[in-house]
Amino acid sequence: MGQKRIAVVLAGAGKMDGSEIQEAVLLLTAIDEAGLAYQCFAPDVEQHHVVDHLSGEEMPERRSVMRESARIARGEVQPLSAFRAEDFDALAFPGGFGVAKNLCTYALAGADCTINEEVRAAIVAMHAAGKPIGAMCIAPILLALALGKGRITLGGECDAAADARKLGAETVVAGKREAVIDPQNKLFTTPCYMLDSSPAEVAAGAREMVGAMVKALA
């Protein structure tokens, strides 16, 4: 058999308005260390807004989620509209506020939010095919939105965990280096910067999550 392939969905570049860069890079590193190949995707849409990551202030700019994601992917990013579940063995999402602003509207509307239809379709298709789906930090909210079920973690007890339960998910408290596994739905989640984690702890959580996903592919 050929090398297993994981699709990684990005939401821009930067924790305040895109993918959390450390989480994204550590996820890609964990995938590579596990001997799997990856392909990055992003929706070809405009960001909700642009934030100056030094001051925290909103900037009067317009940026593309896909073009910003290309910064992390070293230019190797495809539009999410091109994603086909049959081409991949697993799917994964790093966190960052871009997940809650660009991939869905959770940061703006809480449990009443909507999810990008391409993101929903990717999650639903992979779940229907019985393939593993991983999500880091705030990204498990996407699983609750798309599937309305599943055992996930958002770190500790928090507003996001309460909202995920409203959407139909079961939430579990997990530590910084831990991954929560839902074997029935093949969902794999880890807290990352939902907790006061260090980069080393995020890396450990990413490795734990990816390692569990690899076992599910065996």
Secondary structure, 3 states (H helix, E strand, C coil): CCCCEEEEECCCECCCCCECHHHHHHHHHHHHHCCCEEEEEECCCECCCEECCCCCCEECCCCEHHHHHHHHCCCCEEEHHHCCHHHCCEEEECCCHHHHHHHECHHHHHHHCCECHHHHHHHHHHHHCCCCEEEECCCHHHHHHHHCCCEECCCCCCHHHHHHHHCCCEECCCCCCCCEEECCCCEEEECHHHCCCCHHHHHHHHHHHHHHHHHHHC
